[in-house]
Amino acid sequence: MSAQKSSKHVENWPQESREAAELVAEQYGEPDEVTATQLVWHRPGPWKRIVATKVFYDHYFPAPHHDSIESVIDYRVPPEKFSDVAAFDGSVIVERTAGEVSARCHDEQANFLALNLMHDIVTGARSVEEARAYYAKEFGDYRRKKPTPYMQKLRFAPGEGSTADPDVRVLSDEDLQQAKREGETAG
């Protein structure tokens, strides 16, 4: 997507989110969906989708920056690992029912880094503290123009749509019918 076309979609966006959206557009071309507040690309590169939003969030880990680009993958995080993922990075979002995990940062490279480290935490390859330290190291190395292997690509294969977790039913049809009957007589 040319800078001129991309500007058309985000010309009224704040500089912080406009710049980030234009980076995605340069990489993947025209978005598949456009609204006044977001651009969405479906199946760009390794991602299930990328969402660029007009709204951006201040994020101070590992250094102050703005989050407005969300990269989504199919991935199942066991519920017992949710707290570890949240403690690692508040911009890594787990959607258990949908079977998705996303990272929201300023660019695709930082999202690769966050999701690769999320995977390391989930698989037990790194602790939360080790993942945070490695994130800071690689973030600094990127600025130093040193190799940054976790920022280049996903280092694992995301799921292929079979990652949803609909949970376990605890109310039977009879329970629901009984509750309805009780509700009718209570009113």
GROMACS elastic network, one bead per residue, 0.5 to 0.9 nm:
[ bonds ]
;  ai    aj funct       b0    kb
    1     4     6  0.81086   500
    1     5     6  0.62954   500
    1     6     6  0.62468   500
    1    22     6  0.85826   500
    1    25     6  0.55571   500
    1    26     6  0.54695   500
    1    27     6  0.79769   500
    1    28     6  0.74319   500
    1    30     6  0.55638   500
    1    31     6  0.89307   500
    2     5     6  0.53139   500
    2     6     6  0.61490   500
    2     7     6  0.84685   500
    2    22     6  0.89647   500
    2    25     6  0.79247   500
    2    26     6  0.69043   500
    2    29     6  0.79548   500
    2    30     6  0.89133   500
    3     6     6  0.50484   500
    3     7     6  0.59049   500
    3     8     6  0.86539   500
    3    22     6  0.70409   500
    3    25     6  0.82329   500
    3    26     6  0.75247   500
    4     7     6  0.51399   500
    4     8     6  0.65260   500
    5     8     6  0.52401   500
    5     9     6  0.71831   500
    5    30     6  0.82345   500
    6     9     6  0.55987   500
    6    10     6  0.66824   500
    6    11     6  0.82735   500
    6    21     6  0.80830   500
    6    22     6  0.60710   500
    6    25     6  0.65009   500
    6    26     6  0.82570   500
    6    29     6  0.85925   500
    6    30     6  0.75797   500
    7    10     6  0.51391   500
    7    11     6  0.50248   500
    7    12     6  0.87392   500
    7    18     6  0.79319   500
    7    22     6  0.74744   500
    8    11     6  0.55489   500
    8    12     6  0.86829   500
    9    12     6  0.80674   500
    9    13     6  0.86520   500
    9    34     6  0.73665   500
    9    35     6  0.81992   500
    9    36     6  0.75774   500
    9    38     6  0.88998   500
    9    39     6  0.80691   500
   10    13     6  0.51518   500
   10    14     6  0.84127   500
   10    17     6  0.84498   500
   10    18     6  0.57062   500
   10    19     6  0.89444   500
   10    21     6  0.77013   500
   10    22     6  0.82390   500
   10    36     6  0.79359   500
   10    37     6  0.83946   500
   10    38     6  0.86793   500
   10    39     6  0.88292   500
   10    54     6  0.77177   500
   11    14     6  0.83459   500
   11    18     6  0.73215   500
   12    15     6  0.88899   500
   12    18     6  0.82822   500
   12    36     6  0.86864   500
   12    54     6  0.86816   500
   13    16     6  0.81462   500
   13    17     6  0.65171   500
   13    18     6  0.54964   500
   13    36     6  0.88328   500
   13    37     6  0.80435   500
   13    53     6  0.88351   500
   13    54     6  0.55145   500
   13    55     6  0.81864   500
   14    17     6  0.56885   500
   14    18     6  0.59053   500
   14    19     6  0.84998   500
   14    54     6  0.69308   500
   14    55     6  0.80484   500
   14    56     6  0.85189   500
   15    18     6  0.50179   500
   15    19     6  0.59041   500
   15    20     6  0.85411   500
   16    19     6  0.56925   500
   16    20     6  0.66593   500
   16    21     6  0.89879   500
   16    54     6  0.87182   500
   16    56     6  0.71507   500
   16    66     6  0.67256   500
   16    67     6  0.85890   500
   16    68     6  0.80692   500
   16   106     6  0.84793   500
   17    20     6  0.51594   500
   17    21     6  0.61355   500
   17    22     6  0.86002   500
   17    52     6  0.75880   500
   17    53     6  0.66797   500
   17    54     6  0.55914   500
   17    55     6  0.68227   500
   17    56     6  0.59546   500
   17    66     6  0.78134   500
   17    67     6  0.78850   500
   17    68     6  0.57269   500
   17    69     6  0.80027   500
   17   106     6  0.79988   500
   18    21     6  0.52011   500
   18    22     6  0.61894   500
   18    23     6  0.87887   500
   18    52     6  0.87273   500
   18    53     6  0.85489   500
   18    54     6  0.71372   500
   19    22     6  0.52022   500
   19    23     6  0.64890   500
   19   106     6  0.88100   500
   20    23     6  0.52256   500
   20    24     6  0.67397   500
   20    25     6  0.88951   500
   20    52     6  0.75354   500
   20    67     6  0.86686   500
   20    68     6  0.69356   500
   20    69     6  0.67100   500
   20   105     6  0.89398   500
   20   106     6  0.57313   500
   20   107     6  0.62786   500
   21    24     6  0.52450   500
   21    25     6  0.62728   500
   21    26     6  0.86993   500
   21    39     6  0.77896   500
   21    51     6  0.86663   500
   21    52     6  0.54703   500
   21    53     6  0.75924   500
   21    54     6  0.85971   500
   21    68     6  0.79131   500
   21    69     6  0.70263   500
   21   106     6  0.87464   500
   21   107     6  0.85793   500
   22    26     6  0.60549   500
   22    27     6  0.85921   500
   23    26     6  0.51649   500
   23    27     6  0.63963   500
   23    28     6  0.87723   500
   23   107     6  0.73296   500
   23   108     6  0.86853   500
   24    27     6  0.51048   500
   24    28     6  0.59944   500
   24    29     6  0.75851   500
   24    31     6  0.89829   500
   24    41     6  0.89919   500
   24    50     6  0.83418   500
   24    52     6  0.79833   500
   24    69     6  0.82454   500
   24   107     6  0.75982   500
   24   108     6  0.76605   500
   25    28     6  0.52357   500
   25    30     6  0.61339   500
   25    31     6  0.71308   500
   26    29     6  0.58333   500
   26    30     6  0.86448   500
   28    31     6  0.77840   500
   28    41     6  0.78792   500
   28    44     6  0.63675   500
   28    45     6  0.78619   500
   29    41     6  0.87644   500
   30    33     6  0.87647   500
   30    41     6  0.78564   500
   31    34     6  0.66707   500
   31    39     6  0.59098   500
   31    40     6  0.54430   500
   31    42     6  0.79342   500
   32    39     6  0.75299   500
   32    40     6  0.57214   500
   32    41     6  0.50410   500
   32    42     6  0.64193   500
   33    38     6  0.80411   500
   33    39     6  0.57005   500
   33    41     6  0.68122   500
   33    42     6  0.85507   500
   34    37     6  0.80002   500
   34    38     6  0.61407   500
   34    40     6  0.65968   500
   35    38     6  0.53183   500
   35    39     6  0.64395   500
   35    40     6  0.88624   500
   36    39     6  0.83253   500
   36    54     6  0.79516   500
   37    52     6  0.84524   500
   37    53     6  0.57636   500
   37    55     6  0.73597   500
   38    51     6  0.66885   500
   38    52     6  0.54654   500
   38    54     6  0.59608   500
   38    55     6  0.85088   500
   39    50     6  0.81411   500
   39    51     6  0.57261   500
   39    52     6  0.51323   500
   39    53     6  0.65471   500
   39    54     6  0.86881   500
   40    49     6  0.68697   500
   40    50     6  0.57153   500
   40    52     6  0.64804   500
   40    53     6  0.87683   500
   41    44     6  0.61617   500
   41    48     6  0.85667   500
   41    49     6  0.54262   500
   41    50     6  0.52077   500
   41    51     6  0.65992   500
   41    52     6  0.86915   500
   42    47     6  0.77791   500
   42    48     6  0.61717   500
   42    50     6  0.67668   500
   42    51     6  0.88853   500
   43    46     6  0.70167   500
   43    47     6  0.54399   500
   43    49     6  0.52532   500
   43    50     6  0.79526   500
   44    47     6  0.55724   500
   44    48     6  0.70666   500
   44    49     6  0.64307   500
   44    50     6  0.72894   500
   45    48     6  0.84019   500
   45    49     6  0.89716   500
   46    49     6  0.87316   500
   46    73     6  0.80199   500
   46   153     6  0.82148   500
   46   154     6  0.76583   500
   46   158     6  0.85197   500
   47    50     6  0.67865   500
   47    71     6  0.64044   500
   47    72     6  0.58098   500
   47    73     6  0.55465   500
   47    74     6  0.85193   500
   47   158     6  0.88086   500
   48    71     6  0.77139   500
   48    72     6  0.54804   500
   48    73     6  0.50845   500
   48    74     6  0.68757   500
   49    70     6  0.82257   500
   49    71     6  0.61793   500
   49    72     6  0.53732   500
   49    73     6  0.73152   500
   50    69     6  0.69709   500
   50    70     6  0.55487   500
   50    72     6  0.61767   500
   51    68     6  0.81186   500
   51    69     6  0.58440   500
   51    70     6  0.50995   500
   51    71     6  0.66536   500
   51    72     6  0.82462   500
   51   104     6  0.89497   500
   52    55     6  0.87647   500
   52    68     6  0.58281   500
   52    70     6  0.64053   500
   52    71     6  0.88678   500
   53    56     6  0.68342   500
   53    68     6  0.54561   500
   53    69     6  0.66541   500
   53    70     6  0.82808   500
   54    68     6  0.72213   500
   55    67     6  0.86721   500
   55    68     6  0.65826   500
   56    66     6  0.60189   500
   56    67     6  0.53327   500
   56    69     6  0.84542   500
   56   106     6  0.89532   500
   57    65     6  0.84098   500
   57    66     6  0.54193   500
   57    68     6  0.66319   500
   57   105     6  0.87158   500
   58    64     6  0.70954   500
   58    65     6  0.60679   500
   58    67     6  0.63994   500
   59    62     6  0.82790   500
   59    63     6  0.76431   500
   59    64     6  0.57041   500
   59    65     6  0.55127   500
   59    66     6  0.57932   500
   59    67     6  0.65876   500
   59    90     6  0.86989   500
   59    91     6  0.81504   500
   59   105     6  0.83344   500
   60    65     6  0.62993   500
   60    66     6  0.84425   500
   61    64     6  0.64804   500
   61    65     6  0.80626   500
   61    89     6  0.76315   500
   61    90     6  0.88920   500
   61   132     6  0.87987   500
   61   136     6  0.81456   500
   62    65     6  0.87352   500
   62   132     6  0.80235   500
   62   133     6  0.89598   500
   62   135     6  0.73561   500
   62   136     6  0.55220   500
   62   139     6  0.76564   500
   63   136     6  0.82835   500
   63   139     6  0.88557   500
   65   105     6  0.81350   500
   65   106     6  0.73272   500
   66   105     6  0.66510   500
   66   106     6  0.58665   500
   67    70     6  0.80696   500
   67    91     6  0.79293   500
   67   104     6  0.56242   500
   67   107     6  0.82434   500
   68   104     6  0.62023   500
   68   105     6  0.57950   500
   68   106     6  0.57826   500
   68   107     6  0.82415   500
   69   103     6  0.80315   500
   69   104     6  0.52324   500
   69   105     6  0.53922   500
   69   106     6  0.56302   500
   69   107     6  0.61576   500
   69   108     6  0.75190   500
   69   111     6  0.83923   500
   70    91     6  0.89164   500
   70   102     6  0.62587   500
   70   103     6  0.54746   500
   70   105     6  0.65843   500
   70   106     6  0.85225   500
   70   107     6  0.84996   500
   70   108     6  0.83695   500
   70   111     6  0.76637   500
   71   101     6  0.84779   500
   71   102     6  0.53361   500
   71   103     6  0.55158   500
   71   104     6  0.64389   500
   71   105     6  0.85625   500
   71   107     6  0.89746   500
   71   108     6  0.71689   500
   71   111     6  0.65104   500
   71   112     6  0.84780   500
   72   100     6  0.67039   500
   72   101     6  0.58563   500
   72   103     6  0.67938   500
   72   104     6  0.88169   500
   73    99     6  0.85897   500
   73   100     6  0.56421   500
   73   101     6  0.56047   500
   73   102     6  0.61970   500
   73   158     6  0.62353   500
   73   159     6  0.74734   500
   73   160     6  0.88136   500
   74    98     6  0.83009   500
   74    99     6  0.57956   500
   74   101     6  0.64206   500
   74   102     6  0.87030   500
   74   158     6  0.56629   500
   74   160     6  0.62440   500
   74   161     6  0.59342   500
   74   162     6  0.77827   500
   74   163     6  0.60995   500
   74   164     6  0.81313   500
   75    94     6  0.86429   500
   75    95     6  0.89939   500
   75    96     6  0.88762   500
   75    99     6  0.55710   500
   75   100     6  0.50842   500
   75   101     6  0.58383   500
   75   158     6  0.57349   500
   75   159     6  0.52461   500
   75   160     6  0.82642   500
   75   161     6  0.82696   500
   75   162     6  0.84247   500
   75   163     6  0.55178   500
   75   164     6  0.80625   500
   76    79     6  0.89897   500
   76    94     6  0.84370   500
   76    95     6  0.85812   500
   76    96     6  0.69510   500
   76    98     6  0.89421   500
   76    99     6  0.52507   500
   76   100     6  0.66587   500
   76   101     6  0.76633   500
   76   158     6  0.89775   500
   76   159     6  0.76735   500
   76   162     6  0.85925   500
   76   164     6  0.68788   500
   76   165     6  0.75768   500
   77    80     6  0.82344   500
   77    81     6  0.65319   500
   77    82     6  0.69497   500
   77    85     6  0.88731   500
   77    94     6  0.72405   500
   77    95     6  0.86660   500
   77    96     6  0.71010   500
   77    99     6  0.78231   500
   77   100     6  0.84394   500
   77   101     6  0.79877   500
   77   119     6  0.87750   500
   77   122     6  0.67958   500
   77   163     6  0.86809   500
   78    81     6  0.55254   500
   78    82     6  0.70232   500
   78    96     6  0.83788   500
   78   122     6  0.77520   500
   79    82     6  0.53394   500
   79    83     6  0.82422   500
   79    96     6  0.78355   500
   80    83     6  0.71381   500
   80    84     6  0.82333   500
   81    84     6  0.52870   500
   81    85     6  0.63299   500
   81    86     6  0.87342   500
   81   121     6  0.79834   500
   81   122     6  0.61910   500
   82    85     6  0.51870   500
   82    86     6  0.61677   500
   82    87     6  0.85631   500
   82    94     6  0.73792   500
   82   122     6  0.87436   500
   83    86     6  0.50338   500
   83    87     6  0.59907   500
   83    88     6  0.85025   500
   84    87     6  0.50376   500
   84    88     6  0.61263   500
   84    89     6  0.89243   500
   84   118     6  0.87989   500
   84   121     6  0.72777   500
   84   122     6  0.81186   500
   84   127     6  0.82618   500
   84   128     6  0.62232   500
   85    88     6  0.51034   500
   85    89     6  0.65706   500
   85    90     6  0.80035   500
   85    92     6  0.71177   500
   85    93     6  0.82906   500
   85    94     6  0.82014   500
   85   118     6  0.61684   500
   85   121     6  0.70774   500
   85   122     6  0.76589   500
   85   128     6  0.75277   500
   86    89     6  0.55662   500
   86    90     6  0.53857   500
   86    91     6  0.81190   500
   86    92     6  0.69486   500
   86    93     6  0.77110   500
   86    94     6  0.85848   500
   87    90     6  0.68847   500
   87   128     6  0.68808   500
   87   129     6  0.89759   500
   88    92     6  0.82085   500
   88   114     6  0.89100   500
   88   117     6  0.86431   500
   88   118     6  0.76691   500
   88   121     6  0.85221   500
   88   127     6  0.88862   500
   88   128     6  0.52973   500
   88   129     6  0.74208   500
   88   131     6  0.69717   500
   88   132     6  0.61442   500
   89    92     6  0.56709   500
   89    93     6  0.87411   500
   89   103     6  0.88973   500
   89   114     6  0.76139   500
   89   118     6  0.85424   500
   89   132     6  0.78737   500
   90    93     6  0.72507   500
   90   103     6  0.89466   500
   91   102     6  0.80324   500
   91   103     6  0.56350   500
   91   104     6  0.52855   500
   91   105     6  0.70847   500
   91   114     6  0.84505   500
   92   101     6  0.70180   500
   92   102     6  0.56239   500
   92   104     6  0.65498   500
   92   111     6  0.86518   500
   92   114     6  0.70372   500
   92   115     6  0.73702   500
   92   118     6  0.77948   500
   93   100     6  0.82602   500
   93   101     6  0.55489   500
   93   102     6  0.51899   500
   93   103     6  0.62528   500
   93   104     6  0.80654   500
   94    98     6  0.89213   500
   94    99     6  0.78539   500
   94   100     6  0.61555   500
   94   102     6  0.66950   500
   95    98     6  0.55060   500
   95    99     6  0.57901   500
   95   100     6  0.50895   500
   95   101     6  0.59941   500
   95   102     6  0.83255   500
   95   164     6  0.86457   500
   96    99     6  0.50207   500
   96   100     6  0.66583   500
   96   101     6  0.82334   500
   96   163     6  0.85425   500
   96   164     6  0.66667   500
   96   165     6  0.58068   500
   96   166     6  0.79202   500
   96   167     6  0.86478   500
   97   100     6  0.79836   500
   97   163     6  0.86884   500
   97   164     6  0.54044   500
   97   166     6  0.51750   500
   97   167     6  0.72190   500
   98   101     6  0.88692   500
   98   163     6  0.74783   500
   98   165     6  0.66967   500
   98   166     6  0.78084   500
   99   159     6  0.86984   500
   99   161     6  0.76371   500
   99   162     6  0.76048   500
   99   165     6  0.59532   500
   99   166     6  0.87576   500
  100   159     6  0.88812   500
  100   161     6  0.88160   500
  100   163     6  0.71977   500
  100   164     6  0.73322   500
  101   115     6  0.80718   500
  102   111     6  0.80513   500
  102   115     6  0.73909   500
  103   110     6  0.83649   500
  103   111     6  0.52367   500
  103   112     6  0.80684   500
  103   114     6  0.64343   500
  103   115     6  0.64386   500
  104   107     6  0.82011   500
  104   108     6  0.88617   500
  104   110     6  0.84506   500
  104   111     6  0.64439   500
  104   114     6  0.87808   500
  105   108     6  0.76209   500
  105   109     6  0.89032   500
  105   110     6  0.62898   500
  105   111     6  0.61337   500
  105   114     6  0.88900   500
  106   109     6  0.85980   500
  106   110     6  0.70742   500
  106   111     6  0.81255   500
  107   110     6  0.56775   500
  107   111     6  0.65474   500
  107   112     6  0.89669   500
  108   112     6  0.62072   500
  108   113     6  0.86924   500
  108   151     6  0.81428   500
  108   152     6  0.89847   500
  109   112     6  0.50882   500
  109   113     6  0.63594   500
  109   114     6  0.87728   500
  109   150     6  0.82538   500
  109   152     6  0.63343   500
  109   153     6  0.76993   500
  110   114     6  0.61960   500
  110   115     6  0.86349   500
  110   139     6  0.79026   500
  110   150     6  0.87574   500
  110   151     6  0.61655   500
  111   114     6  0.50775   500
  111   115     6  0.60670   500
  111   116     6  0.83668   500
  111   151     6  0.76294   500
  112   115     6  0.53322   500
  112   116     6  0.59428   500
  112   117     6  0.85035   500
  112   150     6  0.64393   500
  112   151     6  0.51328   500
  112   152     6  0.68306   500
  112   153     6  0.58539   500
  112   154     6  0.57968   500
  112   155     6  0.85583   500
  113   116     6  0.52805   500
  113   117     6  0.62333   500
  113   118     6  0.85825   500
  113   135     6  0.69552   500
  113   138     6  0.81768   500
  113   139     6  0.85524   500
  113   148     6  0.87684   500
  113   149     6  0.84777   500
  113   152     6  0.79841   500
  113   153     6  0.81900   500
  113   154     6  0.80761   500
  114   117     6  0.52738   500
  114   118     6  0.60951   500
  114   119     6  0.87027   500
  114   131     6  0.88993   500
  114   135     6  0.73726   500
  114   150     6  0.83712   500
  114   151     6  0.84621   500
  115   119     6  0.61532   500
  115   120     6  0.85784   500
  115   150     6  0.89054   500
  115   154     6  0.74632   500
  116   119     6  0.51426   500
  116   120     6  0.63708   500
  116   121     6  0.88513   500
  116   150     6  0.63434   500
  116   151     6  0.83468   500
  116   153     6  0.84503   500
  116   154     6  0.60848   500
  116   155     6  0.62172   500
  116   156     6  0.74871   500
  117   121     6  0.62607   500
  117   122     6  0.86338   500
  117   125     6  0.89943   500
  117   126     6  0.78094   500
  117   128     6  0.88872   500
  117   131     6  0.57949   500
  117   132     6  0.83315   500
  117   134     6  0.83030   500
  117   135     6  0.76110   500
  117   150     6  0.79479   500
  118   121     6  0.51288   500
  118   122     6  0.62270   500
  118   123     6  0.86540   500
  118   128     6  0.87944   500
  118   131     6  0.78886   500
  119   122     6  0.50746   500
  119   123     6  0.60702   500
  119   124     6  0.83945   500
  119   125     6  0.82948   500
  119   126     6  0.89789   500
  119   155     6  0.87977   500
  119   156     6  0.78300   500
  120   123     6  0.52872   500
  120   124     6  0.59731   500
  120   126     6  0.53919   500
  120   127     6  0.80026   500
  120   131     6  0.76493   500
  121   124     6  0.51133   500
  121   125     6  0.60535   500
  121   126     6  0.51406   500
  121   127     6  0.57786   500
  121   128     6  0.64386   500
  121   130     6  0.89653   500
  121   131     6  0.72010   500
  122   125     6  0.77749   500
  122   126     6  0.83822   500
  123   126     6  0.79346   500
  124   127     6  0.68293   500
  126   129     6  0.79200   500
  126   130     6  0.56538   500
  126   131     6  0.59149   500
  127   130     6  0.50893   500
  127   131     6  0.60983   500
  127   132     6  0.85972   500
  128   131     6  0.51152   500
  128   132     6  0.61844   500
  128   133     6  0.86253   500
  129   132     6  0.51800   500
  129   133     6  0.61864   500
  129   134     6  0.85851   500
  130   133     6  0.51302   500
  130   134     6  0.60752   500
  130   135     6  0.85107   500
  131   134     6  0.50870   500
  131   135     6  0.60205   500
  131   136     6  0.86502   500
  132   135     6  0.50470   500
  132   136     6  0.63179   500
  132   137     6  0.86605   500
  133   136     6  0.52427   500
  133   137     6  0.62361   500
  133   138     6  0.87411   500
  134   138     6  0.60732   500
  134   139     6  0.83519   500
  135   138     6  0.53189   500
  135   139     6  0.59572   500
  135   140     6  0.85246   500
  135   150     6  0.87885   500
  136   139     6  0.50838   500
  136   140     6  0.61480   500
  136   141     6  0.85309   500
  137   140     6  0.52165   500
  137   141     6  0.60953   500
  137   142     6  0.86873   500
  138   142     6  0.60753   500
  138   143     6  0.86955   500
  138   146     6  0.85265   500
  138   147     6  0.81712   500
  138   148     6  0.57566   500
  138   149     6  0.83027   500
  138   150     6  0.76370   500
  138   151     6  0.79478   500
  139   142     6  0.52532   500
  139   143     6  0.67836   500
  139   144     6  0.89040   500
  139   148     6  0.80049   500
  139   151     6  0.86750   500
  140   143     6  0.52316   500
  140   144     6  0.62941   500
  140   145     6  0.87247   500
  140   146     6  0.86808   500
  141   145     6  0.60540   500
  141   147     6  0.67868   500
  141   148     6  0.65653   500
  142   145     6  0.50594   500
  142   146     6  0.58523   500
  142   147     6  0.70335   500
  142   148     6  0.61208   500
  142   151     6  0.84694   500
  143   146     6  0.75745   500
  144   147     6  0.88536   500
  145   148     6  0.84025   500
  148   151     6  0.55070   500
  148   152     6  0.68309   500
  149   152     6  0.55009   500
  149   153     6  0.76272   500
  149   155     6  0.87137   500
  150   153     6  0.66077   500
  150   154     6  0.73300   500
  150   155     6  0.71876   500
  151   154     6  0.79879   500
  152   155     6  0.86831   500
  153   156     6  0.88462   500
  154   157     6  0.72184   500
  154   158     6  0.82634   500
  157   160     6  0.87979   500
  159   162     6  0.63436   500
  159   163     6  0.60695   500
  160   163     6  0.72602   500
  161   164     6  0.71264   500
  162   165     6  0.87337   500
  164   167     6  0.89654   500
  165   168     6  0.88279   500
  166   169     6  0.87425   500
  169   172     6  0.75070   500
  171   174     6  0.79534   500
  171   175     6  0.56869   500
  171   176     6  0.66466   500
  172   175     6  0.50077   500
  172   176     6  0.64059   500
  172   177     6  0.86584   500
  173   176     6  0.51198   500
  173   177     6  0.61450   500
  173   178     6  0.85606   500
  174   177     6  0.50389   500
  174   178     6  0.60360   500
  174   179     6  0.85183   500
  175   178     6  0.51513   500
  175   179     6  0.61765   500
  175   180     6  0.86603   500
  176   179     6  0.50517   500
  176   180     6  0.61763   500
  176   181     6  0.86569   500
  177   180     6  0.50482   500
  177   181     6  0.62240   500
  177   182     6  0.86315   500
  178   181     6  0.50963   500
  178   182     6  0.61728   500
  178   183     6  0.85575   500
  179   182     6  0.50565   500
  179   183     6  0.60932   500
  179   184     6  0.86644   500
  180   184     6  0.62297   500
  180   185     6  0.87722   500
  181   184     6  0.51508   500
  181   185     6  0.63952   500
  181   186     6  0.86276   500
  182   185     6  0.52860   500
  182   186     6  0.60619   500
  182   187     6  0.87722   500
  183   186     6  0.50961   500
  183   187     6  0.63429   500
  184   187     6  0.55794   500
